[in-house]
Amino acid sequence: DNKGSAQLERRFEREIDILKKLQHPHIVRYYGGGKVGSQRFYAMELVTGGSLEGYLKKKKKLGWEETITLSRQVA
């Protein structure tokens, strides 16, 4: 419906505004975005090396020092 679509578009725009302001080594950078027809998009920095979820699955268990280090980066 139009109401839901308008809400979704406003939310998308709010998130873009937030991404534009964020500049931190542990947050992917926003490079730009736009709209093609009714499809909105944005481009973000490509980060290699996998996800935290994948890392945790691979490691199975972390020591407290590494847990604190990762938690500080996420926070």
Summary of the structure (lengths in Angstrom):
residues: 75
radius of gyration: 17.1
end to end distance: 36.6
largest distance: 50.3
contacts: 124
relative contact order: 0.10
helix: 52%
strand: 17%
